[in-house]
Amino acid sequence: MSATQSIQIAAATGRYSKRKRAQVNYYEEDAAEVEYEKGNQSQVEYSLPKKRRSAPSSKPLPKRKIFPFLQLPAEIRNIIYENCLSDPAGIYLEATTKKYRRTVQRCPEDRFRYFPAMPDSDDGASDSGDEEKGPRKESRPGMRRLVPSLLAVCKQINQEGRDILYGNHFYLADTLAMHSFLVDLTPRGASLLKQITLICWGQGRGIHKAYNHAGFAALASATNLEKFKVHGYRGWSADSKSVARTFYRDAFPWLEAVGAAKGKLDAAVDIIEVACNSFTGQPIWWLNTQRNGSGMYKDMDGFRAELNNLLGGRMKMIKSRPR
């Protein structure tokens, strides 16, 4: 039988070979039988096309867009540095906490109201991260705004301007502020400091007294200081030996570091000043002492003599140890 005849017979009988295919149901399934699990749903995520970064142009900027700062005379550059990096009234710093990190912030002089400058409930630095009441204003009328980021432009500007920035007179609220400031400053920056006034010594049994020694340990890198002044009531006896011994107990890391750097055991003793109003026995207005003037501690000679004895005794003890 030929193929043509078989096709004709199949057409006459209406029988064709079945094609293998999946059986199709034409009825709706009960909704109760269909279970949807949220975790098993397949979700197709489409990623956004990445933005292509434009390649930096190799063409130099036109001269009209470049300010030739380094081509200015040195005298003009120094004037710019003075306006951007220095404040004749000094730089006042207080302790604060930002992003769970202890640091300092600039503040106006009138924030230092009483001695001791212990932070109260509204002004103190919190340990719980950022301050809940928002950041305090770091500038006010009459306080020059500084631009220390200028030193990050290039190495030449950094070398020319850093001495002006670190040559400011820094007023630190307490030893906690001193420690936080010096930790952020790094030893290299601390070696450029020239003048520091410690407004208040840490008091009490808590964190502030604990930072007395830690603050001077961080100050050990500041071996080029020209003046270190201690201000504010500390509750010490006015006796020169008591004052010197209390100071030495907390400050000996810095005293010994300066002596080693200068090659003179008592080199740091000559740059220390203690305000006479530190021993009045009651808190004093900082602004009043600044305006009226307050002299040095009347028995500075006895204070320095006792510090020399303490430093010399330490050196004798080191030399007497058997090797």
C-alpha positions in Angstrom: 0.0 0.0 0.0 1.4 3.3 -1.0 1.7 6.3 1.3 -1.0 8.2 -0.7 -3.5 5.4 -0.2 -2.8 5.2 3.6 -3.5 8.9 3.9 -6.7 8.7 2.0 -7.9 5.7 4.2 -7.0 7.7 7.4 -8.9 10.7 6.1 -11.9 8.6 5.3 -12.0 6.9 8.7 -11.1 10.0 10.7 -8.3 8.4 12.6 -5.0 10.1 13.1 -2.0 9.2 15.3 -2.0 11.1 18.6 0.8 13.5 19.4 2.4 13.2 22.8 1.6 16.2 24.9 0.7 17.2 28.5 -2.9 16.7 29.4 -4.7 20.0 29.9 -7.3 20.4 32.6 -10.0 22.9 31.9 -11.6 23.2 35.3 -10.7 25.6 38.1 -8.9 24.3 41.2 -10.3 24.9 44.6 -8.7 27.9 46.3 -8.3 25.9 49.5 -6.1 23.4 47.8 -3.7 26.1 46.7 -1.3 27.1 49.5 1.0 30.1 49.1 4.0 30.3 51.4 5.5 33.7 51.6 9.0 32.4 51.9 8.7 30.2 48.8 7.5 32.9 46.5 10.1 33.5 43.8 10.9 37.1 43.4 12.8 38.4 40.5 15.1 41.2 41.4 16.2 43.5 38.7 19.4 45.4 39.5 19.6 49.0 38.4 22.1 49.7 35.7 25.3 51.0 37.2 26.3 54.5 36.4 29.4 54.7 34.5 31.9 57.0 35.9 33.2 59.5 33.5 36.8 59.1 32.9 38.8 62.1 34.3 39.8 64.4 31.6 43.4 64.5 30.8 43.1 68.1 29.7 44.4 70.6 32.2 42.1 73.2 33.5 42.2 76.5 31.8 44.3 79.2 33.5 41.2 81.3 34.2 40.0 78.6 36.6 43.2 78.1 38.5 44.1 80.6 41.3 47.9 80.8 41.6 47.9 80.8 45.4 51.4 79.4 45.7 52.7 82.1 43.3 51.6 84.8 45.7 54.3 86.6 47.7 55.1 84.9 51.0 53.9 88.0 52.9 50.5 87.7 51.4 50.3 84.0 52.0 51.2 84.6 55.6 48.4 87.1 56.0 45.9 84.6 54.6 47.2 81.9 57.0 46.8 84.3 59.9 43.2 85.0 59.0 42.3 81.4 58.5 44.4 79.6 61.2 44.8 81.9 64.1 42.7 83.7 66.7 44.4 86.4 68.8 41.9 85.7 71.7 43.0 82.1 71.9 41.2 78.8 71.1 38.9 77.5 73.9 38.2 73.8 73.8 35.8 71.6 75.9 35.2 67.9 76.0 32.3 66.3 74.1 31.3 63.0 72.6 30.6 62.5 68.9 29.7 59.2 67.3 30.6 57.5 70.6 34.1 59.0 70.4 35.5 61.3 73.0 36.8 64.5 71.3 36.7 68.3 71.8 34.9 71.1 70.3 35.6 74.8 70.2 33.5 77.0 72.4 33.4 80.7 73.4 35.2 82.0 76.4 32.1 82.7 78.5 31.3 79.0 78.7 34.0 78.7 81.4 31.9 80.2 84.1 33.0 78.8 87.4 35.9 76.9 88.8 36.1 74.0 88.8 34.8 73.7 85.3 32.9 70.5 85.9 30.2 69.8 83.3 26.7 70.0 84.6 23.6 68.3 83.3 23.1 70.6 80.4 26.7 71.2 79.4 28.5 67.9 80.0 29.7 65.4 77.5 27.6 62.3 77.4 28.9 58.7 77.2 25.9 57.6 75.1 27.0 58.9 71.7 25.8 62.1 70.3 24.4 64.8 72.5 20.7 64.5 72.8 20.1 68.2 72.8 21.9 68.7 69.6 25.4 70.1 68.9 26.3 73.3 70.6 27.2 76.3 68.5 30.9 76.4 67.8 31.0 80.0 66.8 29.6 83.3 68.0 30.0 86.9 67.1 33.5 88.0 68.0 35.0 84.5 67.8 37.0 84.1 64.6 36.1 81.2 62.5 39.1 79.0 61.7 39.7 76.9 58.5 42.2 74.2 59.6 41.2 72.1 56.5 43.4 74.5 54.5 46.4 72.5 55.7 45.2 69.5 53.8 45.4 71.1 50.4 49.0 70.2 49.8 52.3 69.6 51.5 53.7 73.0 50.9 50.7 74.8 52.5 50.8 72.3 55.4 54.4 73.1 56.1 53.8 76.9 55.8 50.7 77.1 57.9 50.9 74.4 60.6 53.1 76.5 62.8 50.6 79.3 62.8 47.7 77.0 63.7 49.5 75.1 66.5 51.1 78.4 67.7 47.7 79.6 69.0 47.1 79.8 72.7 44.9 76.8 73.6 42.7 77.0 76.6 41.5 73.5 77.8 38.5 73.2 80.0 39.9 70.3 82.1 42.1 67.3 81.9 39.5 65.3 80.1 39.5 67.9 77.3 43.3 67.9 77.3 43.4 64.2 76.9 40.7 64.1 74.1 42.4 67.0 72.3 45.9 65.4 72.4 44.7 61.9 71.3 43.1 63.4 68.2 46.1 65.7 67.6 48.7 62.8 67.3 52.3 63.1 68.7 53.4 65.0 65.6 50.9 67.7 66.0 51.5 67.9 69.8 55.2 68.6 69.2 54.2 71.8 67.5 52.1 73.2 70.4 53.5 76.4 72.1 51.1 77.6 74.8 48.5 75.7 76.8 46.4 76.9 79.7 44.6 74.2 81.8 41.6 76.0 83.2 40.5 73.3 85.6 42.1 70.3 87.3 39.9 67.1 87.4 38.1 66.8 90.7 36.1 64.1 92.5 36.3 60.3 92.4 34.9 59.8 88.9 36.1 60.2 85.4 37.5 63.7 85.7 40.0 62.9 88.4 41.0 59.8 86.5 42.0 61.9 83.5 44.5 64.0 85.4 47.3 61.5 84.9 46.1 60.3 81.5 46.0 63.8 80.2 49.6 64.5 81.1 50.6 61.1 79.7 49.2 62.2 76.3 50.9 65.6 76.8 54.3 63.8 76.8 54.7 64.4 73.1 54.4 68.2 73.5 58.0 68.7 74.3 58.3 72.1 72.6 55.8 74.0 74.8 56.9 77.5 75.8 54.3 78.0 78.5 52.0 75.7 80.5 49.7 77.5 82.8 47.5 75.9 85.5 44.4 77.9 86.4 41.5 77.3 88.7 40.8 76.0 92.1 41.9 72.5 92.8 41.5 72.2 96.6 45.2 71.8 97.3 46.9 73.3 100.2 48.8 76.5 99.3 52.0 75.1 100.8 54.6 74.9 98.0 55.6 71.3 98.7 52.0 70.1 98.7 51.3 71.8 95.4 54.5 70.5 93.8 53.9 66.9 95.0 50.3 66.9 93.8 51.4 68.3 90.4 54.3 65.8 90.1 52.1 62.9 90.9 49.9 63.4 87.8 52.3 65.3 85.5 55.6 63.3 85.8 55.2 61.7 82.3 55.3 65.1 80.7 57.9 66.5 83.0 60.3 63.6 82.3 59.6 63.7 78.5 60.5 67.4 78.3 63.6 66.9 80.3 64.7 64.0 78.0 64.0 66.0 74.8 65.8 69.1 76.1 68.7 67.3 77.7 68.0 69.0 81.0 66.3 67.3 83.9 64.2 70.3 85.0 63.6 71.8 81.6 59.8 71.6 82.1 59.9 73.3 85.5 60.8 76.7 84.0 57.8 76.8 81.7 55.1 76.0 84.3 53.0 78.8 85.7 50.4 78.4 88.5 47.8 81.2 89.0 47.7 82.6 92.5 43.9 82.3 92.6 44.2 78.6 92.5 44.3 78.4 96.3 41.6 80.9 97.4 39.4 78.0 98.6 36.3 78.9 96.6 35.2 79.0 93.0 36.2 82.0 91.0 34.7 83.6 87.8 37.0 82.9 84.9 36.0 86.1 83.1 36.7 88.2 86.2 40.2 86.8 86.7 40.9 87.5 83.0 39.7 91.1 83.1 41.1 92.0 86.5 44.3 90.2 86.0 45.6 87.5 88.4 49.3 87.0 89.2 51.3 83.9 89.6 51.4 81.8 92.7 53.4 83.7 95.2 55.7 80.8 96.2 56.7 79.7 92.7 60.3 79.4 93.7 59.4 76.9 96.4 57.2 75.1 94.0 59.9 74.8 91.4 62.5 73.8 94.0 60.3 70.9 95.2 59.7 69.8 91.6 63.4 69.7 91.0 63.9 67.6 94.1 61.3 65.1 93.0 62.7 64.8 89.5 66.3 64.5 90.8 65.2 61.9 93.3 63.8 59.8 90.5 67.0 60.1 88.5 69.1 59.1 91.4 66.9 56.0 92.0 67.3 55.0 88.4 71.1 55.3 88.5 71.4 53.5 91.8 69.7 50.3 90.4 72.1 47.4 90.0 72.7 46.4 86.4 
